[in-house]
Amino acid sequence: MRVHLGGDHAAYELQRALVSHLQAAGHEVVDHGPATYDALDDYPVCVLRAAIAVAEGPGSFGIVLGGSGNGELIAANKVAGIRAAYASSVELAQLARQHNDAQVISIGARFTDVATGCLIADAFLATAFSGDERHERRLAMITDFELGGTVPTA
């Protein structure tokens, strides 16, 4: 499975650990940076590169990382066609896939240790979208809004 990662200085150590962990698990990891620690870097650079790569690579997934994960989540969700979810636990990572068919998760490194981050990533990548009608219907509503600005009616 191809997995795109992007983050910033606050998540540098967790990102390095995830790259190694995911490669060891047999995934094709594309690291969009940062390549070195820089306390003044800006998360949108690497996060947007990762999210765009996921949007352009059907079947690929992404993990974006930062201090809290919030800014990274917002940035990833600005990429057309991307559904990114915040995952601070294994259960949230699984639900992001099962219910929301998320292609990207965001992890906050200041709140997630390496071992937990690896478990979250593994759960996200191992979980399939349920395909339940209610989830399909809701995702279609979101897509309709994204593409045409149509607000769903009750």
C-alpha atoms as a printed R data frame, in Angstrom:
    type eleno elety resid chain resno       x      y      z
1   ATOM     1    CA   MET     A     1   0.000  0.000  0.000
2   ATOM     2    CA   ARG     A     2   1.293  3.490 -0.845
3   ATOM     3    CA   VAL     A     3   1.258  5.855  2.137
4   ATOM     4    CA   HIS     A     4   2.121  9.547  1.873
5   ATOM     5    CA   LEU     A     5   3.414 11.318  4.981
6   ATOM     6    CA   GLY     A     6   3.845 15.027  5.598
7   ATOM     7    CA   GLY     A     7   4.381 17.026  8.734
8   ATOM     8    CA   ASP     A     8   6.360 19.684 10.503
9   ATOM     9    CA   HIS     A     9   9.050 20.126 13.140
10  ATOM    10    CA   ALA     A    10   6.707 19.388 16.053
11  ATOM    11    CA   ALA     A    11   6.076 15.904 14.677
12  ATOM    12    CA   TYR     A    12   9.506 15.281 13.188
13  ATOM    13    CA   GLU     A    13  10.460 12.405 15.516
14  ATOM    14    CA   LEU     A    14   7.078 10.688 15.232
15  ATOM    15    CA   GLN     A    15   7.161 11.024 11.456
16  ATOM    16    CA   ARG     A    16  10.636  9.477 11.274
17  ATOM    17    CA   ALA     A    17   9.420  6.578 13.427
18  ATOM    18    CA   LEU     A    18   6.306  6.097 11.277
19  ATOM    19    CA   VAL     A    19   8.337  6.044  8.072
20  ATOM    20    CA   SER     A    20  10.513  3.252  9.458
21  ATOM    21    CA   HIS     A    21   7.574  1.370 10.986
22  ATOM    22    CA   LEU     A    22   5.449  1.480  7.837
23  ATOM    23    CA   GLN     A    23   8.332  0.493  5.571
24  ATOM    24    CA   ALA     A    24   9.099 -2.462  7.841
25  ATOM    25    CA   ALA     A    25   5.429 -3.477  7.555
26  ATOM    26    CA   GLY     A    26   5.836 -3.614  3.774
27  ATOM    27    CA   HIS     A    27   4.152 -0.359  2.797
28  ATOM    28    CA   GLU     A    28   5.490  1.891  0.062
29  ATOM    29    CA   VAL     A    29   6.118  5.093  2.001
30  ATOM    30    CA   VAL     A    30   6.448  8.450  0.274
31  ATOM    31    CA   ASP     A    31   7.873 10.979  2.725
32  ATOM    32    CA   HIS     A    32   6.964 14.533  1.715
33  ATOM    33    CA   GLY     A    33   9.030 15.998  4.520
34  ATOM    34    CA   PRO     A    34  10.354 17.699  6.346
35  ATOM    35    CA   ALA     A    35  13.672 16.064  5.479
36  ATOM    36    CA   THR     A    36  15.457 17.674  8.430
37  ATOM    37    CA   TYR     A    37  14.396 19.236 11.697
38  ATOM    38    CA   ASP     A    38  13.714 22.969 11.332
39  ATOM    39    CA   ALA     A    39  11.958 24.654 14.250
40  ATOM    40    CA   LEU     A    40  10.707 27.399 11.917
41  ATOM    41    CA   ASP     A    41   9.193 25.266  9.158
42  ATOM    42    CA   ASP     A    42   5.572 25.680  8.090
43  ATOM    43    CA   TYR     A    43   3.313 22.618  8.143
44  ATOM    44    CA   PRO     A    44   1.234 23.486  5.045
45  ATOM    45    CA   VAL     A    45   4.207 22.880  2.733
46  ATOM    46    CA   CYS     A    46   4.661 19.178  3.481
47  ATOM    47    CA   VAL     A    47   1.084 18.441  4.489
48  ATOM    48    CA   LEU     A    48  -0.392 19.819  1.275
49  ATOM    49    CA   ARG     A    49   2.160 17.885 -0.797
50  ATOM    50    CA   ALA     A    50   1.109 14.669  0.942
51  ATOM    51    CA   ALA     A    51  -2.635 15.337  0.593
52  ATOM    52    CA   ILE     A    52  -2.310 16.285 -3.082
53  ATOM    53    CA   ALA     A    53  -0.373 13.076 -3.737
54  ATOM    54    CA   VAL     A    54  -3.173 11.054 -2.115
55  ATOM    55    CA   ALA     A    55  -5.790 12.862 -4.214
56  ATOM    56    CA   GLU     A    56  -3.778 12.157 -7.359
57  ATOM    57    CA   GLY     A    57  -3.075  8.525 -6.431
58  ATOM    58    CA   PRO     A    58  -6.290  6.525 -6.129
59  ATOM    59    CA   GLY     A    59  -5.935  3.766 -3.572
60  ATOM    60    CA   SER     A    60  -3.188  5.548 -1.681
61  ATOM    61    CA   PHE     A    61  -3.485  6.894  1.846
62  ATOM    62    CA   GLY     A    62  -1.934  9.684  3.848
63  ATOM    63    CA   ILE     A    63  -0.852 10.513  7.354
64  ATOM    64    CA   VAL     A    64  -0.217 14.133  8.232
65  ATOM    65    CA   LEU     A    65   1.382 15.154 11.488
66  ATOM    66    CA   GLY     A    66   1.993 18.236 13.575
67  ATOM    67    CA   GLY     A    67   2.047 19.352 17.164
68  ATOM    68    CA   SER     A    68  -1.704 19.166 17.675
69  ATOM    69    CA   GLY     A    69  -2.705 17.769 14.300
70  ATOM    70    CA   ASN     A    70  -5.419 20.403 13.946
71  ATOM    71    CA   GLY     A    71  -3.781 22.736 11.428
72  ATOM    72    CA   GLU     A    72  -2.612 19.751  9.441
73  ATOM    73    CA   LEU     A    73  -6.156 18.379  9.354
74  ATOM    74    CA   ILE     A    74  -7.511 21.711  8.114
75  ATOM    75    CA   ALA     A    75  -4.836 21.945  5.417
76  ATOM    76    CA   ALA     A    76  -5.392 18.384  4.167
77  ATOM    77    CA   ASN     A    77  -9.150 18.935  3.962
78  ATOM    78    CA   LYS     A    78  -8.599 21.919  1.639
79  ATOM    79    CA   VAL     A    79  -7.383 19.547 -1.078
80  ATOM    80    CA   ALA     A    80 -10.252 18.717 -3.423
81  ATOM    81    CA   GLY     A    81 -11.521 15.189 -2.984
82  ATOM    82    CA   ILE     A    82  -9.704 14.546  0.279
83  ATOM    83    CA   ARG     A    83 -11.495 13.409  3.399
84  ATOM    84    CA   ALA     A    84  -9.121 13.778  6.321
85  ATOM    85    CA   ALA     A    85  -9.962 12.866  9.906
86  ATOM    86    CA   TYR     A    86  -8.293 13.487 13.234
87  ATOM    87    CA   ALA     A    87  -7.108 10.251 14.833
88  ATOM    88    CA   SER     A    88  -5.950 10.369 18.430
89  ATOM    89    CA   SER     A    89  -6.770  6.724 19.069
90  ATOM    90    CA   VAL     A    90  -7.004  3.392 17.299
91  ATOM    91    CA   GLU     A    91 -10.794  3.531 17.463
92  ATOM    92    CA   LEU     A    92 -10.950  6.968 15.812
93  ATOM    93    CA   ALA     A    93  -8.605  5.775 13.056
94  ATOM    94    CA   GLN     A    94 -10.841  2.770 12.412
95  ATOM    95    CA   LEU     A    95 -14.008  4.878 12.393
96  ATOM    96    CA   ALA     A    96 -12.388  7.347  9.987
97  ATOM    97    CA   ARG     A    97 -12.117  4.505  7.484
98  ATOM    98    CA   GLN     A    98 -15.280  2.520  8.333
99  ATOM    99    CA   HIS     A    99 -17.728  5.431  8.413
100 ATOM   100    CA   ASN     A   100 -16.057  8.271  6.516
101 ATOM   101    CA   ASP     A   101 -13.885  6.493  3.949
102 ATOM   102    CA   ALA     A   102 -11.108  8.899  4.956
103 ATOM   103    CA   GLN     A   103  -7.978  8.687  2.854
104 ATOM   104    CA   VAL     A   104  -5.907 10.787  5.268
105 ATOM   105    CA   ILE     A   105  -5.573 10.935  9.024
106 ATOM   106    CA   SER     A   106  -3.982 13.632 11.110
107 ATOM   107    CA   ILE     A   107  -2.040 12.861 14.275
108 ATOM   108    CA   GLY     A   108  -0.911 15.322 16.946
109 ATOM   109    CA   ALA     A   109   2.619 14.394 18.008
110 ATOM   110    CA   ARG     A   110   2.491 16.408 21.230
111 ATOM   111    CA   PHE     A   111  -0.339 14.148 22.378
112 ATOM   112    CA   THR     A   112   0.688 10.822 20.801
113 ATOM   113    CA   ASP     A   113   3.709  8.720 21.710
114 ATOM   114    CA   VAL     A   114   5.514  6.710 19.041
115 ATOM   115    CA   ALA     A   115   4.030  3.342 20.027
116 ATOM   116    CA   THR     A   116   0.486  4.720 19.952
117 ATOM   117    CA   GLY     A   117   1.162  6.542 16.688
118 ATOM   118    CA   CYS     A   118   2.249  3.277 15.088
119 ATOM   119    CA   LEU     A   119  -0.883  1.511 16.354
120 ATOM   120    CA   ILE     A   120  -3.076  4.323 15.009
121 ATOM   121    CA   ALA     A   121  -1.386  4.177 11.598
122 ATOM   122    CA   ASP     A   122  -1.678  0.382 11.457
123 ATOM   123    CA   ALA     A   123  -5.368  0.460 12.370
124 ATOM   124    CA   PHE     A   124  -6.109  3.146  9.790
125 ATOM   125    CA   LEU     A   125  -4.367  1.272  6.990
126 ATOM   126    CA   ALA     A   126  -5.872 -2.100  7.928
127 ATOM   127    CA   THR     A   127  -9.471 -0.904  8.128
128 ATOM   128    CA   ALA     A   128 -11.798 -0.905  5.139
129 ATOM   129    CA   PHE     A   129 -14.706  1.410  4.409
130 ATOM   130    CA   SER     A   130 -17.906 -0.333  5.472
131 ATOM   131    CA   GLY     A   131 -19.848  0.649  2.359
132 ATOM   132    CA   ASP     A   132 -23.027  0.866  4.436
133 ATOM   133    CA   GLU     A   133 -25.775  2.739  2.620
134 ATOM   134    CA   ARG     A   134 -26.058  5.428  5.291
135 ATOM   135    CA   HIS     A   135 -22.344  6.204  5.052
136 ATOM   136    CA   GLU     A   136 -22.434  6.201  1.250
137 ATOM   137    CA   ARG     A   137 -25.410  8.593  1.360
138 ATOM   138    CA   ARG     A   138 -23.666 10.979  3.740
139 ATOM   139    CA   LEU     A   139 -20.445 10.981  1.745
140 ATOM   140    CA   ALA     A   140 -22.439 11.701 -1.414
141 ATOM   141    CA   MET     A   141 -23.960 14.732  0.310
142 ATOM   142    CA   ILE     A   142 -20.501 16.013  1.187
143 ATOM   143    CA   THR     A   143 -19.226 15.408 -2.347
144 ATOM   144    CA   ASP     A   144 -22.249 17.174 -3.852
145 ATOM   145    CA   PHE     A   145 -21.543 20.179 -1.662
146 ATOM   146    CA   GLU     A   146 -17.824 20.121 -2.474
147 ATOM   147    CA   LEU     A   147 -18.444 19.971 -6.225
148 ATOM   148    CA   GLY     A   148 -21.444 22.225 -6.601
149 ATOM   149    CA   GLY     A   149 -22.197 23.962 -3.343
150 ATOM   150    CA   THR     A   150 -25.473 22.081 -2.948
151 ATOM   151    CA   VAL     A   151 -26.543 21.954  0.677
152 ATOM   152    CA   PRO     A   152 -28.390 18.720  1.442
153 ATOM   153    CA   THR     A   153 -32.021 18.845  2.487
154 ATOM   154    CA   ALA     A   154 -33.386 16.771  5.340
